[in-house]
Amino acid sequence: MPATNGPKRQLAFAAILNGVIENTEGYTWIIDKSLRYIVCNIHLRNLIKQFTGNESTPGSEVIDCIALLDNTQPLNWAGIYEAAFNDMPSRFTHQITIQQKPFFFDISVNPVREGDNIIALACSAQDITERKTAEEALRQSELKFRSLIENSTDIITMANIEGNIFYGSPSAKKVFGYEEADYMGRHVCSFVHPDYLPAIGELLQNLIQYPDELFTIDLKVFDKGGNERWVQGLASNMLQVPGINALVGNFRDITERKISEELIKESEYLYKNLFYKSPLPICVCNADTLQFLEVNEAAVQLYGYTRKEFMKMAAFDIMSQEEKYELQQSLPRAHHINRPPILRKHIKKNNEAIFVEVWAHAINYKGSNAWLVLANDITEKIQLQNQLVEEKIRRQQEIAKAVIDAQESERETLGRELHDNISQVLTTARLYLNCAKDMPAMQESMIKRSVDTISSAIEEIRRLSKSMIETFHKEVGLELSLNDLLENVRVAQQFSIDLEFKVQDEKQLDDKLKMTIFRIVQEQLNNTVKHAAASQVYIAIVQKDRQLQVTIADDGKGFDTGQKRKGIGITNIISRTELFNGRVKIESAPGHGCRMQVNFTI
């Protein structure tokens, strides 16, 4: 381009460039050394028009187009432009946020030369958000795939058409000890036991001949230490699949299973001997008809039938009617399923009913499907359990009665408090109000007295309500609930309270037990406040192994434990303790305070 001077040169230069960049993607602009536009494409002009309302023409001052979209992370354009004019071009990715969504721009600033001089800068900002998103999705997909491959116990191999391995998954080292250098480039037959080389050769031929089929194979192979191992594999021809282009094998170590199968075969002879000599009754039944095929000596002794009689019978013949019907309904759906132990009621030859625990296992018996059935006579155990259930029901009834008695005692206490205290206070207030009505001269004094009396009643109700609603909160735990209770008592009373809480894991305690402990402490503190005139109270909840001990001691005036007590506080504590099979011990004497100890087994 011929040299021109001043604006004419810029206009000529702009005219040429305008045709080149007008319809380029993204935002493209060229500026001179005075940081004014020589040319900018239509996308940038529309952006500036949308956000500023101004037209961008050659000679207009450069505008930060990225800041128009997001001004929270401004770029140092002055430094970027200055560096480019000093022959240091820039290219970088910049992230912005539009409507709480991330967007990425590829920004480049390059010098434009005329001879040896830099006369302008060519700048562009390309939106690469989709590309970034796709790259991130691909990266995440590759990460998941790699994680699955690297942590799988299956061995994945990839070989070329000749059978030479060019990829093995990391599990090859975990399972067989092979490093990558041990198998790369080697033929798959290098690791196969000689007895199975014909099988692997046939597999390779089938993969080439039938590329659309999936083949399974069991092979004996060698690990790195030369030990024989069994694998079961799936192989497919993926030579024509882009990106794979390999014969792919997926192999799983089944050595333990194969060893188990061999052990089963070896144990068949031993099983036959054990079958007949087992102390548990055992039989073999046809899977469809439940006809007896074999019975051992223990079954003959338990049921009273001879072996010859058993061979003419089916399992239905020793069942109760209801269980016979149940089994007839479920048997068609139960073939070949190993069943967990179930309780059955069977009938012996002498019509005696017995309870047996039955295990059933599907087996192959002389080429046919059958059940191997084991029975354990638990008649005595069931009878004992029934006795225990009856005892448990009786105990629960006793506990329920104790709970009801405790509730009635609490209601009686509440009623007594309302009648003896609040009712009398309110009666006095009513008397003052009647006096105020009948004696005008004393009206103000009587009304004031009635107000004070009613206030006293309100305080008494508040105290009573507070004692009723204070409770253990399982959300914060027993220790914090007790601390909250003690803090409230400290505010209202003039004695000190110390709490020792040593429980290894409070969460292991039953919530109902924790509630009982809370109520015991609350009840005894109430007794202390009302009767003890104590200056110090000590509370300890300590767990030692399976023993939980609650101790509440004070230095108050004490009492004679041999005298009958009128209150119900101690009675409530004993009732609550017995609900959890606990024990209460009280030590006290006049002038020597009181020590209560409650023990629970957890």
C-alpha positions as CSV (number, residue, x, y, z in Angstrom):
1,M,0.0,0.0,0.0
2,P,1.5,3.4,-1.0
3,A,2.4,5.7,1.8
4,T,0.0,8.5,2.5
5,N,-0.2,11.2,5.2
6,G,-2.5,11.7,8.1
7,P,-6.2,11.1,7.9
8,K,-6.1,10.1,4.2
9,R,-3.8,7.2,4.9
10,Q,-6.0,6.0,7.8
11,L,-9.1,6.3,5.6
12,A,-7.6,4.4,2.8
13,F,-6.3,1.8,5.2
14,A,-9.7,1.5,6.9
15,A,-11.5,1.1,3.5
16,I,-9.3,-1.9,2.7
17,L,-9.6,-3.5,6.1
18,N,-13.3,-2.8,6.4
19,G,-14.1,-5.2,3.6
20,V,-12.0,-7.9,5.2
21,I,-13.3,-7.8,8.8
22,E,-16.8,-6.5,8.4
23,N,-18.5,-9.9,8.8
24,T,-15.9,-11.7,10.9
25,E,-17.3,-13.6,13.9
26,G,-17.1,-12.1,17.4
27,Y,-15.9,-8.5,18.0
28,T,-13.1,-7.2,15.7
29,W,-11.6,-3.8,15.7
30,I,-8.4,-2.0,14.5
31,I,-7.1,1.1,16.3
32,D,-4.4,3.6,15.7
33,K,-1.8,4.9,18.1
34,S,-4.2,7.5,19.4
35,L,-6.5,4.7,20.5
36,R,-9.2,5.6,18.0
37,Y,-11.0,3.2,15.8
38,I,-9.8,2.8,12.2
39,V,-12.4,0.2,11.6
40,C,-14.7,-2.1,13.7
41,N,-17.0,-4.9,12.5
42,I,-20.7,-4.8,12.6
43,H,-21.0,-7.0,15.7
44,L,-18.9,-4.6,17.7
45,R,-20.8,-1.5,16.3
46,N,-24.1,-3.2,17.3
47,L,-22.8,-3.9,20.8
48,I,-21.7,-0.3,21.3
49,K,-25.0,1.0,19.9
50,Q,-27.0,-1.3,22.2
51,F,-25.2,-0.3,25.4
52,T,-24.3,3.3,24.8
53,G,-26.7,4.5,22.1
54,N,-23.7,5.9,20.2
55,E,-22.5,5.0,16.7
56,S,-18.9,3.8,16.4
57,T,-17.2,5.3,13.3
58,P,-13.6,5.6,12.2
59,G,-11.9,8.1,14.4
60,S,-14.2,7.3,17.4
61,E,-12.4,6.7,20.8
62,V,-11.9,3.1,21.6
63,I,-14.5,1.6,24.0
64,D,-13.9,-1.4,26.3
65,C,-16.4,-3.7,24.7
66,I,-15.9,-6.5,27.3
67,A,-16.7,-4.1,30.1
68,L,-20.0,-3.4,28.4
69,L,-21.0,-7.0,28.9
70,D,-19.5,-7.4,32.5
71,N,-17.7,-4.5,34.3
72,T,-17.0,-6.5,37.4
73,Q,-13.5,-7.7,36.2
74,P,-12.1,-4.9,34.0
75,L,-9.1,-5.6,31.8
76,N,-6.0,-3.3,31.6
77,W,-6.6,-2.4,28.0
78,A,-4.2,0.6,28.3
79,G,-1.3,-1.7,29.3
80,I,-2.3,-4.3,26.7
81,Y,-2.4,-1.7,23.9
82,E,0.9,-0.2,25.0
83,A,2.6,-3.5,25.0
84,A,1.3,-4.4,21.5
85,F,2.5,-1.0,20.1
86,N,5.9,-2.0,21.6
87,D,5.8,-5.2,19.5
88,M,4.5,-7.5,22.3
89,P,1.3,-9.0,21.1
90,S,-1.2,-10.6,23.5
91,R,-3.5,-13.5,23.4
92,F,-5.4,-14.8,26.4
93,T,-8.8,-16.2,27.6
94,H,-11.0,-13.9,29.7
95,Q,-14.0,-15.1,31.7
96,I,-17.0,-12.8,32.4
97,T,-20.4,-13.4,33.9
98,I,-23.7,-12.5,32.1
99,Q,-26.9,-13.1,34.0
100,Q,-25.1,-15.4,36.4
101,K,-23.7,-17.6,33.6
102,P,-20.0,-17.8,32.7
103,F,-18.8,-16.8,29.3
104,F,-15.3,-17.1,27.8
105,F,-13.7,-14.9,25.3
106,D,-10.5,-15.5,23.3
107,I,-8.9,-12.1,23.1
108,S,-6.0,-11.2,20.8
109,V,-4.2,-8.0,20.2
110,N,-1.6,-8.0,17.3
111,P,0.5,-5.2,15.8
112,V,-0.2,-4.0,12.2
113,R,3.0,-3.0,10.4
114,E,3.8,-0.8,7.5
115,G,7.3,-1.6,6.6
116,D,9.3,-1.7,9.9
117,N,6.7,0.6,11.7
118,I,3.8,-0.5,13.8
119,I,1.0,1.8,12.6
120,A,-2.1,0.1,14.2
121,L,-3.3,-2.8,16.3
122,A,-5.7,-5.6,15.1
123,C,-7.9,-6.7,18.0
124,S,-10.5,-9.4,18.3
125,A,-12.6,-10.9,21.1
126,Q,-14.1,-14.3,20.1
127,D,-16.8,-16.0,22.2
128,I,-15.5,-19.5,22.9
129,T,-18.0,-20.4,25.6
130,E,-19.4,-23.4,23.6
131,R,-15.9,-24.7,22.9
132,K,-14.9,-24.3,26.6
133,T,-18.1,-26.0,27.7
134,A,-17.6,-28.9,25.3
135,E,-13.9,-29.2,26.4
136,E,-15.0,-29.4,30.0
137,A,-17.7,-31.9,29.3
138,L,-15.1,-34.0,27.4
139,R,-12.6,-33.7,30.2
140,Q,-15.2,-34.8,32.8
141,S,-16.2,-37.7,30.5
142,E,-12.6,-38.8,30.1
143,L,-12.1,-38.5,33.9
144,K,-15.1,-40.7,34.6
145,F,-14.0,-43.2,32.0
146,R,-10.5,-43.3,33.3
147,S,-11.7,-43.7,36.9
148,L,-13.9,-46.7,35.9
149,I,-11.0,-48.3,34.0
150,E,-8.4,-47.7,36.6
151,N,-10.5,-48.9,39.5
152,S,-12.1,-51.9,37.8
153,T,-11.1,-55.4,38.7
154,D,-11.7,-56.5,35.1
155,I,-8.8,-56.6,32.8
156,I,-9.3,-54.9,29.4
157,T,-6.9,-55.6,26.6
158,M,-6.7,-54.3,23.1
159,A,-4.8,-56.1,20.3
160,N,-4.2,-55.6,16.6
161,I,-5.5,-58.0,13.9
162,E,-2.4,-60.2,14.4
163,G,-3.2,-60.5,18.1
164,N,-0.4,-58.3,19.5
165,I,-1.3,-56.3,22.5
166,F,-1.0,-52.5,22.4
167,Y,-3.1,-51.6,25.5
168,G,-3.8,-53.2,28.9
169,S,-5.8,-51.6,31.7
170,P,-4.2,-50.9,35.1
171,S,-6.0,-53.9,36.6
172,A,-3.5,-56.1,34.8
173,K,-1.0,-55.1,37.5
174,K,-3.5,-55.3,40.4
175,V,-4.7,-58.8,39.4
176,F,-1.7,-60.5,37.7
177,G,1.2,-58.2,38.6
178,Y,2.1,-57.3,35.0
179,E,3.6,-53.9,34.3
180,E,2.9,-52.2,31.0
181,A,6.3,-53.2,29.6
182,D,5.6,-56.8,30.3
183,Y,2.7,-57.1,27.8
184,M,3.1,-54.2,25.3
185,G,3.7,-55.7,21.8
186,R,3.5,-59.3,22.9
187,H,1.0,-61.8,21.5
188,V,-2.0,-62.7,23.6
189,C,-0.9,-66.4,23.4
190,S,2.2,-65.5,25.5
191,F,0.2,-65.6,28.7
192,V,-2.0,-68.6,28.0
193,H,-1.5,-72.0,29.4
194,P,-0.3,-74.5,26.7
195,D,-3.5,-76.6,27.2
196,Y,-5.6,-73.7,26.1
197,L,-3.6,-72.4,23.1
198,P,-6.0,-74.2,20.6
199,A,-8.9,-72.4,22.3
200,I,-7.3,-69.0,22.0
201,G,-6.3,-69.6,18.4
202,E,-9.9,-70.6,17.6
203,L,-11.2,-67.5,19.3
204,L,-9.0,-65.2,17.2
205,Q,-10.2,-66.9,14.0
206,N,-13.8,-66.5,15.1
207,L,-13.3,-62.8,15.9
208,I,-12.0,-62.2,12.3
209,Q,-14.6,-64.4,10.6
210,Y,-17.6,-63.1,12.6
211,P,-16.8,-59.5,13.5
212,D,-20.4,-58.7,14.7
213,E,-20.5,-61.4,17.3
214,L,-19.5,-61.4,21.0
215,F,-17.6,-64.5,22.2
216,T,-17.1,-65.9,25.7
217,I,-14.2,-68.1,26.8
218,D,-12.7,-69.6,30.0
219,L,-8.9,-69.8,29.9
220,K,-6.1,-70.9,32.2
221,V,-3.3,-68.3,32.1
222,F,-0.1,-67.4,34.0
223,D,0.4,-64.4,36.3
224,K,3.7,-62.6,36.4
225,G,5.0,-65.0,39.1
226,G,4.2,-68.0,36.9
227,N,1.2,-69.1,38.9
228,E,-1.7,-70.7,37.1
229,R,-4.9,-68.5,37.1
230,W,-8.3,-68.9,35.6
231,V,-10.0,-66.0,33.7
232,Q,-13.4,-65.7,32.0
233,G,-13.5,-63.3,29.1
234,L,-15.7,-61.5,26.6
235,A,-14.1,-60.8,23.2
236,S,-15.3,-58.7,20.3
237,N,-13.9,-57.4,17.0
238,M,-13.9,-53.6,17.0
239,L,-11.2,-53.1,14.3
240,Q,-13.6,-51.0,12.3
241,V,-14.8,-48.8,15.2
242,P,-13.2,-45.3,14.9
243,G,-11.1,-44.5,17.9
244,I,-10.8,-48.1,19.0
245,N,-9.6,-50.2,15.9
246,A,-8.7,-53.2,18.0
247,L,-9.7,-56.7,19.0
248,V,-11.0,-56.0,22.5
249,G,-11.0,-58.5,25.4
250,N,-12.6,-58.0,28.8
251,F,-11.3,-60.7,31.3
252,R,-12.2,-61.4,34.9
253,D,-10.3,-63.5,37.3
254,I,-12.4,-66.5,38.3
255,T,-9.6,-68.5,39.9
256,E,-11.4,-68.7,43.3
257,R,-14.6,-69.8,41.6
258,K,-12.8,-72.5,39.6
259,I,-11.0,-73.7,42.7
260,S,-14.4,-73.9,44.5
261,E,-15.8,-76.0,41.7
262,E,-13.0,-78.4,42.0
263,L,-13.4,-78.6,45.7
264,I,-17.1,-79.3,45.3
265,K,-16.3,-82.2,43.0
266,E,-13.8,-83.5,45.5
267,S,-16.2,-83.2,48.3
268,E,-19.0,-85.1,46.7
269,Y,-17.8,-88.4,48.1
270,L,-17.4,-86.8,51.6
271,Y,-20.8,-85.3,51.3
272,K,-22.5,-88.7,50.8
273,N,-21.0,-89.9,54.0
274,L,-21.8,-86.8,55.9
275,F,-25.4,-86.8,54.6
276,Y,-26.3,-90.1,56.2
277,K,-24.4,-89.5,59.4
278,S,-25.5,-85.9,60.0
279,P,-27.1,-85.3,63.4
280,L,-29.6,-83.0,61.7
281,P,-32.5,-84.5,59.7
282,I,-31.7,-84.1,56.0
283,C,-33.7,-85.1,52.9
284,V,-33.6,-84.7,49.1
285,C,-36.9,-83.9,47.4
286,N,-37.9,-83.7,43.7
287,A,-38.0,-80.0,42.8
288,D,-41.5,-80.3,41.2
289,T,-43.4,-82.9,43.1
290,L,-41.5,-82.7,46.5
291,Q,-41.3,-86.6,46.4
292,F,-38.7,-87.8,48.8
293,L,-35.6,-89.1,47.0
294,E,-33.2,-89.6,49.9
295,V,-33.5,-89.3,53.7
296,N,-30.8,-89.7,56.4
297,E,-30.9,-91.6,59.7
298,A,-31.7,-88.4,61.8
299,A,-34.9,-87.8,59.7
300,V,-36.0,-91.4,60.2
301,Q,-35.5,-91.0,64.0
302,L,-37.3,-87.6,64.2
303,Y,-40.4,-88.3,62.2
304,G,-40.8,-92.1,63.0
305,Y,-41.1,-93.2,59.4
306,T,-38.8,-95.9,57.9
307,R,-36.7,-95.0,54.9
308,K,-38.9,-97.3,52.8
309,E,-42.0,-95.4,53.9
310,F,-40.3,-92.0,53.2
311,M,-39.6,-93.1,49.6
312,K,-43.4,-93.5,49.0
313,M,-44.1,-90.0,50.5
314,A,-43.8,-86.4,49.6
315,A,-42.8,-83.4,51.8
316,F,-46.5,-82.4,51.8
317,D,-47.3,-85.5,53.9
318,I,-45.4,-84.3,57.0
319,M,-46.7,-80.7,56.9
320,S,-49.7,-79.1,58.6
321,Q,-52.7,-78.3,56.4
322,E,-52.1,-74.5,56.4
323,E,-48.4,-74.8,55.5
324,K,-49.2,-77.5,52.9
325,Y,-51.5,-75.0,51.1
326,E,-48.9,-72.1,51.4
327,L,-46.1,-74.2,49.9
328,Q,-48.3,-75.5,47.1
329,Q,-49.0,-71.8,46.1
330,S,-45.4,-70.7,46.3
331,L,-43.5,-73.7,45.0
332,P,-43.9,-73.0,41.3
333,R,-42.2,-69.6,41.9
334,A,-39.4,-71.0,44.1
335,H,-37.5,-73.4,41.8
336,H,-33.8,-73.2,42.0
337,I,-33.7,-70.6,44.7
338,N,-31.8,-71.1,47.9
339,R,-34.2,-70.3,50.6
340,P,-33.4,-68.8,54.0
341,P,-34.3,-70.7,57.1
342,I,-38.0,-70.7,57.9
343,L,-40.1,-72.0,60.8
344,R,-42.5,-74.8,59.9
345,K,-45.0,-76.9,61.8
346,H,-44.6,-80.6,60.9
347,I,-46.5,-83.7,61.9
348,K,-44.8,-86.9,63.0
349,K,-46.0,-90.4,62.2
350,N,-47.7,-90.6,65.7
351,N,-49.6,-87.3,64.8
352,E,-47.4,-85.3,67.3
353,A,-46.9,-81.7,66.1
354,I,-43.3,-80.4,66.2
355,F,-41.7,-77.1,65.2
356,V,-38.7,-77.3,62.9
357,E,-36.4,-74.7,61.4
358,V,-36.0,-75.6,57.7
359,W,-33.3,-74.7,55.2
360,A,-33.8,-75.5,51.5
361,H,-31.1,-75.4,48.8
362,A,-31.5,-76.1,45.1
363,I,-29.2,-78.9,43.9
364,N,-28.7,-81.1,41.0
365,Y,-29.5,-84.7,42.0
366,K,-28.6,-87.4,39.5
367,G,-29.2,-85.0,36.6
368,S,-32.5,-83.7,37.9
369,N,-33.5,-80.5,39.8
370,A,-34.1,-81.2,43.5
371,W,-34.2,-79.6,46.9
372,L,-31.7,-80.4,49.7
373,V,-33.7,-79.8,52.9
374,L,-32.3,-79.6,56.4
375,A,-34.5,-79.6,59.5
376,N,-33.7,-78.6,63.0
377,D,-36.2,-79.6,65.7
378,I,-36.8,-76.5,67.9
379,T,-40.0,-77.5,69.6
380,E,-38.6,-77.0,73.1
381,K,-37.1,-73.7,72.1
382,I,-40.5,-72.5,70.8
383,Q,-42.2,-73.6,73.9
384,L,-39.6,-71.7,76.0
385,Q,-40.0,-68.6,73.8
386,N,-43.8,-68.7,74.3
387,Q,-43.2,-68.8,78.1
388,L,-40.9,-65.8,77.8
389,V,-43.4,-63.9,75.7
390,E,-46.1,-64.5,78.3
391,E,-43.7,-63.3,81.0
392,K,-42.8,-60.3,78.9
393,I,-46.4,-59.4,78.4
394,R,-47.0,-59.7,82.1
395,R,-44.0,-57.5,82.8
396,Q,-45.2,-54.9,80.2
397,Q,-48.6,-54.8,81.9
398,E,-46.8,-54.1,85.2
399,I,-44.8,-51.4,83.6
400,A,-47.8,-49.9,82.0
401,K,-49.6,-49.8,85.4
402,A,-46.5,-48.2,86.9
403,V,-46.5,-45.5,84.2
404,I,-50.2,-44.9,84.7
405,D,-49.7,-44.7,88.5
406,A,-46.8,-42.2,88.0
407,Q,-49.0,-40.1,85.7
408,E,-51.8,-40.1,88.2
409,S,-49.4,-39.1,90.9
410,E,-48.2,-36.2,88.8
411,R,-51.8,-35.1,88.1
412,E,-52.5,-35.4,91.9
413,T,-49.5,-33.2,92.6
414,L,-50.6,-30.6,90.0
415,G,-54.1,-30.6,91.4
416,R,-52.8,-30.2,95.0
417,E,-50.6,-27.3,93.9
418,L,-53.5,-25.6,92.1
419,H,-55.9,-26.2,95.1
420,D,-53.6,-25.4,98.0
421,N,-51.7,-22.5,96.6
422,I,-53.2,-20.8,93.6
423,S,-56.8,-21.3,94.6
424,Q,-56.2,-19.8,98.0
425,V,-54.3,-16.9,96.6
426,L,-57.1,-16.1,94.1
427,T,-59.7,-16.4,96.9
428,T,-57.8,-13.8,98.9
429,A,-57.7,-11.5,95.8
430,R,-61.4,-11.9,95.4
431,L,-61.9,-11.0,99.1
432,Y,-59.8,-7.8,98.6
433,L,-61.9,-6.8,95.6
434,N,-65.2,-7.3,97.6
435,C,-63.8,-5.1,100.4
436,A,-62.9,-2.4,97.8
437,K,-66.5,-2.6,96.5
438,D,-68.1,-2.4,100.0
439,M,-65.6,0.1,101.6
440,P,-65.0,3.1,99.3
441,A,-62.6,4.6,101.8
442,M,-60.3,1.6,101.5
443,Q,-60.9,1.1,97.8
444,E,-57.4,2.1,96.6
445,S,-55.6,0.0,99.3
446,M,-57.8,-3.0,98.6
447,I,-57.3,-2.9,94.8
448,K,-53.5,-2.6,95.3
449,R,-53.5,-5.6,97.6
450,S,-55.6,-7.6,95.1
451,V,-53.2,-6.7,92.3
452,D,-50.3,-7.9,94.4
453,T,-52.1,-11.1,95.3
454,I,-53.0,-11.8,91.6
455,S,-49.4,-11.1,90.6
456,S,-48.3,-13.7,93.2
457,A,-50.7,-16.2,91.7
458,I,-49.4,-15.5,88.2
459,E,-45.8,-16.1,89.5
460,E,-46.9,-19.4,91.2
461,I,-48.6,-20.6,87.9
462,R,-45.4,-19.6,85.9
463,R,-43.2,-21.6,88.4
464,L,-45.5,-24.6,88.2
465,S,-45.7,-24.4,84.4
466,K,-42.0,-24.1,84.1
467,S,-41.4,-27.2,86.2
468,M,-43.9,-29.1,84.0
469,I,-42.4,-28.1,80.7
470,E,-38.7,-28.3,81.5
471,T,-37.6,-31.5,79.8
472,F,-34.8,-33.3,78.1
473,H,-34.2,-32.2,74.5
474,K,-32.8,-35.1,72.4
475,E,-31.7,-32.6,69.8
476,V,-29.1,-31.1,72.2
477,G,-28.5,-34.2,74.4
478,L,-28.8,-35.0,78.0
479,E,-25.7,-33.2,79.3
480,L,-26.7,-29.8,77.8
481,S,-30.4,-30.3,78.9
482,L,-29.2,-30.9,82.5
483,N,-26.9,-27.8,82.3
484,D,-29.9,-25.8,81.2
485,L,-32.0,-27.1,84.1
486,L,-29.3,-26.4,86.6
487,E,-28.7,-22.9,85.3
488,N,-32.4,-22.1,85.9
489,V,-32.2,-23.5,89.4
490,R,-29.0,-21.5,90.2
491,V,-30.8,-18.2,89.2
492,A,-33.7,-18.8,91.6
493,Q,-31.8,-20.5,94.5
494,Q,-28.9,-19.5,96.8
495,F,-27.0,-22.8,96.8
496,S,-24.2,-24.0,94.4
497,I,-24.7,-27.0,92.1
498,D,-21.9,-29.0,90.6
499,L,-22.4,-31.5,87.7
500,E,-20.1,-34.3,86.7
501,F,-21.0,-36.0,83.4
502,K,-18.9,-38.9,82.3
503,V,-20.7,-40.9,79.6
504,Q,-18.5,-42.4,76.8
505,D,-21.1,-42.0,74.1
506,E,-24.3,-40.4,75.0
507,K,-25.9,-41.2,71.6
508,Q,-25.9,-44.9,72.5
509,L,-28.3,-44.3,75.4
510,D,-32.0,-44.8,74.7
511,D,-33.8,-41.4,74.5
512,K,-36.5,-42.7,77.0
513,L,-33.7,-43.6,79.5
514,K,-32.2,-40.1,79.1
515,M,-35.6,-38.6,79.7
516,T,-36.0,-40.7,82.8
517,I,-32.6,-39.5,84.1
518,F,-33.5,-35.9,83.4
519,R,-36.8,-36.3,85.3
520,I,-35.1,-38.0,88.3
521,V,-32.6,-35.1,88.6
522,Q,-35.4,-32.6,88.2
523,E,-37.6,-34.3,90.9
524,Q,-34.8,-34.6,93.4
525,L,-33.7,-31.0,92.9
526,N,-37.3,-30.0,93.5
527,N,-37.2,-31.9,96.8
528,T,-34.0,-30.3,97.7
529,V,-35.3,-26.8,97.0
530,K,-38.5,-27.4,99.0
531,H,-37.2,-29.3,102.0
532,A,-33.4,-29.6,102.3
533,A,-32.2,-26.0,103.1
534,A,-28.9,-27.0,101.4
535,S,-25.9,-24.8,100.5
536,Q,-24.3,-27.3,98.1
537,V,-25.6,-29.9,95.7
538,Y,-23.5,-32.4,93.8
539,I,-24.8,-34.3,90.7
540,A,-22.9,-37.1,88.9
541,I,-23.9,-39.2,85.9
542,V,-21.1,-41.7,85.3
543,Q,-20.9,-44.7,83.0
544,K,-18.6,-47.7,83.8
545,D,-18.8,-50.4,81.2
546,R,-22.5,-51.4,81.1
547,Q,-23.4,-49.7,84.4
548,L,-24.8,-46.1,84.5
549,Q,-24.9,-44.5,87.9
550,V,-26.8,-41.3,88.8
551,T,-25.8,-39.6,92.1
552,I,-27.5,-36.6,93.7
553,A,-26.2,-35.4,97.0
554,D,-26.7,-32.3,99.2
555,D,-25.5,-31.0,102.5
556,G,-29.0,-30.0,103.7
557,K,-30.8,-30.9,106.9
558,G,-31.5,-34.5,105.8
559,F,-34.3,-36.7,107.1
560,D,-35.0,-40.1,108.8
561,T,-35.3,-42.7,106.1
562,G,-37.2,-44.9,108.4
563,Q,-40.1,-42.6,108.8
564,K,-43.0,-42.6,106.3
565,R,-42.9,-39.7,103.9
566,K,-45.9,-37.7,102.9
567,G,-44.6,-36.5,99.6
568,I,-44.7,-38.3,96.3
569,G,-41.4,-37.1,94.9
570,I,-39.4,-40.1,96.0
571,T,-42.2,-42.4,94.9
572,N,-42.1,-40.9,91.4
573,I,-38.4,-41.4,91.2
574,I,-38.6,-45.1,92.2
575,S,-41.5,-45.7,89.7
576,R,-39.5,-44.1,86.9
577,T,-36.4,-46.1,87.8
578,E,-38.2,-49.4,87.9
579,L,-39.5,-48.9,84.3
580,F,-35.9,-49.5,83.2
581,N,-35.1,-52.2,85.8
582,G,-33.0,-49.8,87.8
583,R,-32.4,-49.6,91.5
584,V,-32.7,-46.6,93.9
585,K,-30.6,-46.3,97.1
586,I,-31.1,-43.3,99.5
587,E,-28.8,-42.5,102.4
588,S,-29.8,-39.7,104.8
589,A,-30.1,-38.7,108.4
590,P,-31.2,-35.6,110.3
591,G,-28.4,-33.0,110.0
592,H,-26.3,-35.0,107.6
593,G,-27.8,-34.2,104.2
594,C,-29.1,-36.6,101.6
595,R,-27.4,-38.9,99.1
596,M,-29.5,-40.6,96.4
597,Q,-27.9,-43.2,94.0
598,V,-29.7,-44.7,91.0
599,N,-28.2,-47.5,89.0
600,F,-29.1,-48.7,85.5
601,T,-27.7,-51.6,83.5
602,I,-27.4,-50.5,79.8
